[in-house]
Amino acid sequence: MAKEGLGLAFTYQSCQELDSEIQYMRIGEKGVYADLGIAYPSEEYHSRGAEKLEEIIREVYQEG
């Protein structure tokens, strides 16, 4: 909706699209950062992509 001019959206710098119709603004001088995580039922099927994402998140949080 934001891309169509009907709202406001929050996104990450890595997700920004090069589009002259979109105006990006920062929150504060350096932006706002938040840690992310993933949660899903452990007894259900998960794709290899989902399992790899979990592995990467666990590695990142173990370093911190």
PDB file of N, CA, C and O in Angstrom:
ATOM      1  N   MET A   1       0.825  -1.186   0.000  1.00  0.00           N
ATOM      2  CA  MET A   1       0.000   0.000   0.000  1.00  0.00           C
ATOM      3  C   MET A   1       0.872   1.253   0.000  1.00  0.00           C
ATOM      4  O   MET A   1       0.556   2.243  -0.660  1.00  0.00           O
ATOM      5  N   ALA A   2       1.971   1.196   0.748  1.00  0.00           N
ATOM      6  CA  ALA A   2       2.844   2.369   0.802  1.00  0.00           C
ATOM      7  C   ALA A   2       3.426   2.670  -0.576  1.00  0.00           C
ATOM      8  O   ALA A   2       3.540   3.832  -0.965  1.00  0.00           O
ATOM      9  N   LYS A   3       3.790   1.635  -1.305  1.00  0.00           N
ATOM     10  CA  LYS A   3       4.372   1.826  -2.639  1.00  0.00           C
ATOM     11  C   LYS A   3       3.375   2.495  -3.586  1.00  0.00           C
ATOM     12  O   LYS A   3       3.771   3.204  -4.511  1.00  0.00           O
ATOM     13  N   GLU A   4       2.096   2.269  -3.352  1.00  0.00           N
ATOM     14  CA  GLU A   4       1.056   2.875  -4.179  1.00  0.00           C
ATOM     15  C   GLU A   4       0.619   4.242  -3.654  1.00  0.00           C
ATOM     16  O   GLU A   4      -0.290   4.858  -4.210  1.00  0.00           O
ATOM     17  N   GLY A   5       1.273   4.723  -2.572  1.00  0.00           N
ATOM     18  CA  GLY A   5       0.950   6.030  -2.030  1.00  0.00           C
ATOM     19  C   GLY A   5      -0.244   6.028  -1.092  1.00  0.00           C
ATOM     20  O   GLY A   5      -0.829   7.078  -0.821  1.00  0.00           O
ATOM     21  N   LEU A   6      -0.607   4.858  -0.597  1.00  0.00           N
ATOM     22  CA  LEU A   6      -1.779   4.751   0.268  1.00  0.00           C
ATOM     23  C   LEU A   6      -1.431   4.521   1.726  1.00  0.00           C
ATOM     24  O   LEU A   6      -2.328   4.280   2.534  1.00  0.00           O
ATOM     25  N   GLY A   7      -0.168   4.587   2.084  1.00  0.00           N
ATOM     26  CA  GLY A   7       0.194   4.333   3.472  1.00  0.00           C
ATOM     27  C   GLY A   7       1.672   4.572   3.717  1.00  0.00           C
ATOM     28  O   GLY A   7       2.397   5.099   2.873  1.00  0.00           O
ATOM     29  N   LEU A   8       2.084   4.166   4.894  1.00  0.00           N
ATOM     30  CA  LEU A   8       3.453   4.312   5.355  1.00  0.00           C
ATOM     31  C   LEU A   8       3.955   2.932   5.716  1.00  0.00           C
ATOM     32  O   LEU A   8       3.219   2.146   6.312  1.00  0.00           O
ATOM     33  N   ALA A   9       5.178   2.624   5.374  1.00  0.00           N
ATOM     34  CA  ALA A   9       5.736   1.300   5.676  1.00  0.00           C
ATOM     35  C   ALA A   9       7.123   1.447   6.268  1.00  0.00           C
ATOM     36  O   ALA A   9       7.824   2.425   6.008  1.00  0.00           O
ATOM     37  N   PHE A  10       7.506   0.476   7.058  1.00  0.00           N
ATOM     38  CA  PHE A  10       8.845   0.420   7.622  1.00  0.00           C
ATOM     39  C   PHE A  10       9.562  -0.755   6.985  1.00  0.00           C
ATOM     40  O   PHE A  10       8.985  -1.831   6.835  1.00  0.00           O
ATOM     41  N   THR A  11      10.823  -0.554   6.608  1.00  0.00           N
ATOM     42  CA  THR A  11      11.593  -1.626   5.981  1.00  0.00           C
ATOM     43  C   THR A  11      13.048  -1.495   6.371  1.00  0.00           C
ATOM     44  O   THR A  11      13.445  -0.519   7.007  1.00  0.00           O
ATOM     45  N   TYR A  12      13.827  -2.461   5.995  1.00  0.00           N
ATOM     46  CA  TYR A  12      15.261  -2.454   6.265  1.00  0.00           C
ATOM     47  C   TYR A  12      15.984  -1.863   5.066  1.00  0.00           C
ATOM     48  O   TYR A  12      15.497  -1.942   3.938  1.00  0.00           O
ATOM     49  N   GLN A  13      17.146  -1.271   5.309  1.00  0.00           N
ATOM     50  CA  GLN A  13      17.905  -0.674   4.219  1.00  0.00           C
ATOM     51  C   GLN A  13      18.224  -1.711   3.156  1.00  0.00           C
ATOM     52  O   GLN A  13      18.247  -1.389   1.968  1.00  0.00           O
ATOM     53  N   SER A  14      18.470  -2.948   3.562  1.00  0.00           N
ATOM     54  CA  SER A  14      18.792  -3.996   2.604  1.00  0.00           C
ATOM     55  C   SER A  14      17.600  -4.372   1.727  1.00  0.00           C
ATOM     56  O   SER A  14      17.776  -5.050   0.714  1.00  0.00           O
ATOM     57  N   CYS A  15      16.392  -3.948   2.095  1.00  0.00           N
ATOM     58  CA  CYS A  15      15.187  -4.279   1.332  1.00  0.00           C
ATOM     59  C   CYS A  15      14.704  -3.116   0.476  1.00  0.00           C
ATOM     60  O   CYS A  15      13.664  -3.226  -0.174  1.00  0.00           O
ATOM     61  N   GLN A  16      15.423  -2.022   0.461  1.00  0.00           N
ATOM     62  CA  GLN A  16      14.980  -0.864  -0.296  1.00  0.00           C
ATOM     63  C   GLN A  16      15.059  -1.145  -1.797  1.00  0.00           C
ATOM     64  O   GLN A  16      15.995  -1.783  -2.278  1.00  0.00           O
ATOM     65  N   GLU A  17      14.062  -0.658  -2.516  1.00  0.00           N
ATOM     66  CA  GLU A  17      14.027  -0.781  -3.966  1.00  0.00           C
ATOM     67  C   GLU A  17      14.456   0.541  -4.586  1.00  0.00           C
ATOM     68  O   GLU A  17      14.174   1.612  -4.048  1.00  0.00           O
ATOM     69  N   LEU A  18      15.136   0.458  -5.715  1.00  0.00           N
ATOM     70  CA  LEU A  18      15.487   1.675  -6.443  1.00  0.00           C
ATOM     71  C   LEU A  18      14.278   2.100  -7.260  1.00  0.00           C
ATOM     72  O   LEU A  18      13.986   1.516  -8.304  1.00  0.00           O
ATOM     73  N   ASP A  19      13.590   3.098  -6.789  1.00  0.00           N
ATOM     74  CA  ASP A  19      12.363   3.563  -7.425  1.00  0.00           C
ATOM     75  C   ASP A  19      12.223   5.058  -7.132  1.00  0.00           C
ATOM     76  O   ASP A  19      12.179   5.463  -5.970  1.00  0.00           O
ATOM     77  N   SER A  20      12.155   5.867  -8.174  1.00  0.00           N
ATOM     78  CA  SER A  20      12.079   7.314  -7.987  1.00  0.00           C
ATOM     79  C   SER A  20      10.764   7.753  -7.342  1.00  0.00           C
ATOM     80  O   SER A  20      10.661   8.883  -6.867  1.00  0.00           O
ATOM     81  N   GLU A  21       9.763   6.879  -7.318  1.00  0.00           N
ATOM     82  CA  GLU A  21       8.472   7.205  -6.725  1.00  0.00           C
ATOM     83  C   GLU A  21       8.441   6.962  -5.218  1.00  0.00           C
ATOM     84  O   GLU A  21       7.509   7.404  -4.545  1.00  0.00           O
ATOM     85  N   ILE A  22       9.437   6.271  -4.681  1.00  0.00           N
ATOM     86  CA  ILE A  22       9.463   5.936  -3.260  1.00  0.00           C
ATOM     87  C   ILE A  22      10.405   6.881  -2.530  1.00  0.00           C
ATOM     88  O   ILE A  22      11.528   7.115  -2.977  1.00  0.00           O
ATOM     89  N   GLN A  23       9.955   7.415  -1.426  1.00  0.00           N
ATOM     90  CA  GLN A  23      10.789   8.293  -0.608  1.00  0.00           C
ATOM     91  C   GLN A  23      11.131   7.560   0.683  1.00  0.00           C
ATOM     92  O   GLN A  23      10.239   7.173   1.438  1.00  0.00           O
ATOM     93  N   TYR A  24      12.429   7.369   0.936  1.00  0.00           N
ATOM     94  CA  TYR A  24      12.894   6.698   2.147  1.00  0.00           C
ATOM     95  C   TYR A  24      13.376   7.733   3.149  1.00  0.00           C
ATOM     96  O   TYR A  24      14.031   8.707   2.779  1.00  0.00           O
ATOM     97  N   MET A  25      13.052   7.521   4.408  1.00  0.00           N
ATOM     98  CA  MET A  25      13.504   8.401   5.480  1.00  0.00           C
ATOM     99  C   MET A  25      14.018   7.543   6.624  1.00  0.00           C
ATOM    100  O   MET A  25      13.523   6.438   6.849  1.00  0.00           O
ATOM    101  N   ARG A  26      15.006   8.047   7.345  1.00  0.00           N
ATOM    102  CA  ARG A  26      15.538   7.345   8.507  1.00  0.00           C
ATOM    103  C   ARG A  26      14.798   7.774   9.766  1.00  0.00           C
ATOM    104  O   ARG A  26      14.264   8.880   9.854  1.00  0.00           O
ATOM    105  N   ILE A  27      14.782   6.876  10.728  1.00  0.00           N
ATOM    106  CA  ILE A  27      14.269   7.211  12.052  1.00  0.00           C
ATOM    107  C   ILE A  27      15.486   7.592  12.881  1.00  0.00           C
ATOM    108  O   ILE A  27      16.280   6.729  13.255  1.00  0.00           O
ATOM    109  N   GLY A  28      15.632   8.862  13.165  1.00  0.00           N
ATOM    110  CA  GLY A  28      16.811   9.327  13.894  1.00  0.00           C
ATOM    111  C   GLY A  28      18.011   9.431  12.972  1.00  0.00           C
ATOM    112  O   GLY A  28      17.939   9.077  11.795  1.00  0.00           O
ATOM    113  N   GLU A  29      19.104   9.914  13.512  1.00  0.00           N
ATOM    114  CA  GLU A  29      20.296  10.149  12.705  1.00  0.00           C
ATOM    115  C   GLU A  29      20.926   8.861  12.185  1.00  0.00           C
ATOM    116  O   GLU A  29      21.372   8.797  11.039  1.00  0.00           O
ATOM    117  N   LYS A  30      20.959   7.830  13.039  1.00  0.00           N
ATOM    118  CA  LYS A  30      21.593   6.575  12.647  1.00  0.00           C
ATOM    119  C   LYS A  30      20.583   5.465  12.378  1.00  0.00           C
ATOM    120  O   LYS A  30      20.984   4.341  12.075  1.00  0.00           O
ATOM    121  N   GLY A  31      19.306   5.742  12.477  1.00  0.00           N
ATOM    122  CA  GLY A  31      18.300   4.714  12.285  1.00  0.00           C
ATOM    123  C   GLY A  31      18.014   3.970  13.575  1.00  0.00           C
ATOM    124  O   GLY A  31      18.597   4.261  14.620  1.00  0.00           O
ATOM    125  N   VAL A  32      17.118   3.015  13.490  1.00  0.00           N
ATOM    126  CA  VAL A  32      16.736   2.189  14.631  1.00  0.00           C
ATOM    127  C   VAL A  32      16.975   0.738  14.239  1.00  0.00           C
ATOM    128  O   VAL A  32      16.587   0.315  13.149  1.00  0.00           O
ATOM    129  N   TYR A  33      17.609  -0.023  15.120  1.00  0.00           N
ATOM    130  CA  TYR A  33      17.945  -1.405  14.812  1.00  0.00           C
ATOM    131  C   TYR A  33      17.295  -2.331  15.820  1.00  0.00           C
ATOM    132  O   TYR A  33      17.196  -1.999  17.002  1.00  0.00           O
ATOM    133  N   ALA A  34      16.854  -3.480  15.365  1.00  0.00           N
ATOM    134  CA  ALA A  34      16.201  -4.456  16.240  1.00  0.00           C
ATOM    135  C   ALA A  34      16.722  -5.848  15.915  1.00  0.00           C
ATOM    136  O   ALA A  34      16.881  -6.201  14.747  1.00  0.00           O
ATOM    137  N   ASP A  35      16.987  -6.635  16.947  1.00  0.00           N
ATOM    138  CA  ASP A  35      17.357  -8.029  16.742  1.00  0.00           C
ATOM    139  C   ASP A  35      16.128  -8.799  16.302  1.00  0.00           C
ATOM    140  O   ASP A  35      15.023  -8.539  16.778  1.00  0.00           O
ATOM    141  N   LEU A  36      16.314  -9.741  15.400  1.00  0.00           N
ATOM    142  CA  LEU A  36      15.217 -10.559  14.907  1.00  0.00           C
ATOM    143  C   LEU A  36      15.450 -12.010  15.292  1.00  0.00           C
ATOM    144  O   LEU A  36      16.579 -12.421  15.560  1.00  0.00           O
ATOM    145  N   GLY A  37      14.393 -12.762  15.314  1.00  0.00           N
ATOM    146  CA  GLY A  37      14.492 -14.186  15.603  1.00  0.00           C
ATOM    147  C   GLY A  37      13.449 -14.941  14.807  1.00  0.00           C
ATOM    148  O   GLY A  37      12.637 -14.340  14.104  1.00  0.00           O
ATOM    149  N   ILE A  38      13.474 -16.249  14.918  1.00  0.00           N
ATOM    150  CA  ILE A  38      12.511 -17.076  14.209  1.00  0.00           C
ATOM    151  C   ILE A  38      11.932 -18.093  15.182  1.00  0.00           C
ATOM    152  O   ILE A  38      12.647 -18.627  16.031  1.00  0.00           O
ATOM    153  N   ALA A  39      10.651 -18.355  15.058  1.00  0.00           N
ATOM    154  CA  ALA A  39       9.988 -19.347  15.913  1.00  0.00           C
ATOM    155  C   ALA A  39       8.986 -20.109  15.059  1.00  0.00           C
ATOM    156  O   ALA A  39       8.206 -19.514  14.315  1.00  0.00           O
ATOM    157  N   TYR A  40       9.016 -21.428  15.174  1.00  0.00           N
ATOM    158  CA  TYR A  40       8.054 -22.256  14.477  1.00  0.00           C
ATOM    159  C   TYR A  40       7.944 -23.593  15.186  1.00  0.00           C
ATOM    160  O   TYR A  40       8.864 -23.973  15.911  1.00  0.00           O
ATOM    161  N   PRO A  41       6.844 -24.322  14.999  1.00  0.00           N
ATOM    162  CA  PRO A  41       6.669 -25.604  15.678  1.00  0.00           C
ATOM    163  C   PRO A  41       7.784 -26.584  15.300  1.00  0.00           C
ATOM    164  O   PRO A  41       8.105 -26.734  14.121  1.00  0.00           O
ATOM    165  N   SER A  42       8.364 -27.236  16.278  1.00  0.00           N
ATOM    166  CA  SER A  42       9.511 -28.107  16.015  1.00  0.00           C
ATOM    167  C   SER A  42       9.132 -29.460  15.434  1.00  0.00           C
ATOM    168  O   SER A  42       9.996 -30.152  14.895  1.00  0.00           O
ATOM    169  N   GLU A  43       7.865 -29.860  15.528  1.00  0.00           N
ATOM    170  CA  GLU A  43       7.471 -31.191  15.074  1.00  0.00           C
ATOM    171  C   GLU A  43       6.880 -31.199  13.664  1.00  0.00           C
ATOM    172  O   GLU A  43       6.393 -32.236  13.213  1.00  0.00           O
ATOM    173  N   GLU A  44       6.912 -30.082  12.971  1.00  0.00           N
ATOM    174  CA  GLU A  44       6.364 -30.019  11.618  1.00  0.00           C
ATOM    175  C   GLU A  44       7.489 -30.003  10.597  1.00  0.00           C
ATOM    176  O   GLU A  44       8.641 -29.733  10.940  1.00  0.00           O
ATOM    177  N   TYR A  45       7.159 -30.291   9.345  1.00  0.00           N
ATOM    178  CA  TYR A  45       8.139 -30.247   8.253  1.00  0.00           C
ATOM    179  C   TYR A  45       8.583 -28.810   8.023  1.00  0.00           C
ATOM    180  O   TYR A  45       7.769 -27.887   8.054  1.00  0.00           O
ATOM    181  N   HIS A  46       9.871 -28.627   7.793  1.00  0.00           N
ATOM    182  CA  HIS A  46      10.427 -27.311   7.452  1.00  0.00           C
ATOM    183  C   HIS A  46      11.359 -27.488   6.264  1.00  0.00           C
ATOM    184  O   HIS A  46      12.144 -28.435   6.213  1.00  0.00           O
ATOM    185  N   SER A  47      11.269 -26.585   5.327  1.00  0.00           N
ATOM    186  CA  SER A  47      12.108 -26.666   4.134  1.00  0.00           C
ATOM    187  C   SER A  47      13.576 -26.509   4.509  1.00  0.00           C
ATOM    188  O   SER A  47      13.900 -26.044   5.602  1.00  0.00           O
ATOM    189  N   ARG A  48      14.452 -26.896   3.604  1.00  0.00           N
ATOM    190  CA  ARG A  48      15.891 -26.719   3.862  1.00  0.00           C
ATOM    191  C   ARG A  48      16.226 -25.242   4.032  1.00  0.00           C
ATOM    192  O   ARG A  48      17.117 -24.892   4.806  1.00  0.00           O
ATOM    193  N   GLY A  49      15.517 -24.374   3.313  1.00  0.00           N
ATOM    194  CA  GLY A  49      15.740 -22.934   3.464  1.00  0.00           C
ATOM    195  C   GLY A  49      15.410 -22.452   4.867  1.00  0.00           C
ATOM    196  O   GLY A  49      16.156 -21.667   5.452  1.00  0.00           O
ATOM    197  N   ALA A  50      14.278 -22.928   5.414  1.00  0.00           N
ATOM    198  CA  ALA A  50      13.897 -22.549   6.777  1.00  0.00           C
ATOM    199  C   ALA A  50      14.893 -23.090   7.789  1.00  0.00           C
ATOM    200  O   ALA A  50      15.233 -22.408   8.755  1.00  0.00           O
ATOM    201  N   GLU A  51      15.363 -24.316   7.572  1.00  0.00           N
ATOM    202  CA  GLU A  51      16.348 -24.901   8.487  1.00  0.00           C
ATOM    203  C   GLU A  51      17.671 -24.146   8.420  1.00  0.00           C
ATOM    204  O   GLU A  51      18.317 -23.940   9.448  1.00  0.00           O
ATOM    205  N   LYS A  52      18.082 -23.733   7.225  1.00  0.00           N
ATOM    206  CA  LYS A  52      19.327 -22.966   7.070  1.00  0.00           C
ATOM    207  C   LYS A  52      19.191 -21.598   7.740  1.00  0.00           C
ATOM    208  O   LYS A  52      20.133 -21.124   8.376  1.00  0.00           O
ATOM    209  N   LEU A  53      18.025 -20.960   7.601  1.00  0.00           N
ATOM    210  CA  LEU A  53      17.794 -19.679   8.260  1.00  0.00           C
ATOM    211  C   LEU A  53      17.914 -19.833   9.768  1.00  0.00           C
ATOM    212  O   LEU A  53      18.529 -18.999  10.433  1.00  0.00           O
ATOM    213  N   GLU A  54      17.330 -20.896  10.310  1.00  0.00           N
ATOM    214  CA  GLU A  54      17.445 -21.147  11.753  1.00  0.00           C
ATOM    215  C   GLU A  54      18.907 -21.323  12.153  1.00  0.00           C
ATOM    216  O   GLU A  54      19.343 -20.789  13.173  1.00  0.00           O
ATOM    217  N   GLU A  55      19.655 -22.066  11.358  1.00  0.00           N
ATOM    218  CA  GLU A  55      21.079 -22.290  11.649  1.00  0.00           C
ATOM    219  C   GLU A  55      21.849 -20.964  11.682  1.00  0.00           C
ATOM    220  O   GLU A  55      22.664 -20.734  12.576  1.00  0.00           O
ATOM    221  N   ILE A  56      21.588 -20.110  10.716  1.00  0.00           N
ATOM    222  CA  ILE A  56      22.280 -18.815  10.642  1.00  0.00           C
ATOM    223  C   ILE A  56      21.915 -17.942  11.839  1.00  0.00           C
ATOM    224  O   ILE A  56      22.789 -17.318  12.440  1.00  0.00           O
ATOM    225  N   ILE A  57      20.636 -17.894  12.188  1.00  0.00           N
ATOM    226  CA  ILE A  57      20.196 -17.082  13.329  1.00  0.00           C
ATOM    227  C   ILE A  57      20.846 -17.573  14.609  1.00  0.00           C
ATOM    228  O   ILE A  57      21.299 -16.771  15.425  1.00  0.00           O
ATOM    229  N   ARG A  58      20.897 -18.879  14.789  1.00  0.00           N
ATOM    230  CA  ARG A  58      21.536 -19.436  15.998  1.00  0.00           C
ATOM    231  C   ARG A  58      23.015 -19.074  16.038  1.00  0.00           C
ATOM    232  O   ARG A  58      23.532 -18.745  17.106  1.00  0.00           O
ATOM    233  N   GLU A  59      23.710 -19.125  14.902  1.00  0.00           N
ATOM    234  CA  GLU A  59      25.126 -18.751  14.849  1.00  0.00           C
ATOM    235  C   GLU A  59      25.319 -17.290  15.221  1.00  0.00           C
ATOM    236  O   GLU A  59      26.226 -16.963  15.987  1.00  0.00           O
ATOM    237  N   VAL A  60      24.495 -16.421  14.701  1.00  0.00           N
ATOM    238  CA  VAL A  60      24.604 -14.978  14.962  1.00  0.00           C
ATOM    239  C   VAL A  60      24.397 -14.695  16.441  1.00  0.00           C
ATOM    240  O   VAL A  60      25.159 -13.934  17.038  1.00  0.00           O
ATOM    241  N   TYR A  61      23.371 -15.301  17.044  1.00  0.00           N
ATOM    242  CA  TYR A  61      23.074 -15.041  18.450  1.00  0.00           C
ATOM    243  C   TYR A  61      24.090 -15.669  19.380  1.00  0.00           C
ATOM    244  O   TYR A  61      24.271 -15.175  20.493  1.00  0.00           O
ATOM    245  N   GLN A  62      24.764 -16.740  18.975  1.00  0.00           N
ATOM    246  CA  GLN A  62      25.791 -17.340  19.810  1.00  0.00           C
ATOM    247  C   GLN A  62      27.026 -16.460  19.868  1.00  0.00           C
ATOM    248  O   GLN A  62      27.747 -16.460  20.866  1.00  0.00           O
ATOM    249  N   GLU A  63      27.276 -15.699  18.786  1.00  0.00           N
ATOM    250  CA  GLU A  63      28.439 -14.803  18.742  1.00  0.00           C
ATOM    251  C   GLU A  63      28.232 -13.618  19.665  1.00  0.00           C
ATOM    252  O   GLU A  63      29.198 -13.097  20.222  1.00  0.00           O
ATOM    253  N   GLY A  64      26.990 -13.180  19.840  1.00  0.00           N
ATOM    254  CA  GLY A  64      26.663 -11.974  20.606  1.00  0.00           C
ATOM    255  C   GLY A  64      26.823 -12.213  22.054  1.00  0.00           C
ATOM    256  O   GLY A  64      26.592 -11.310  22.858  1.00  0.00           O
TER     257      GLY A  64
END
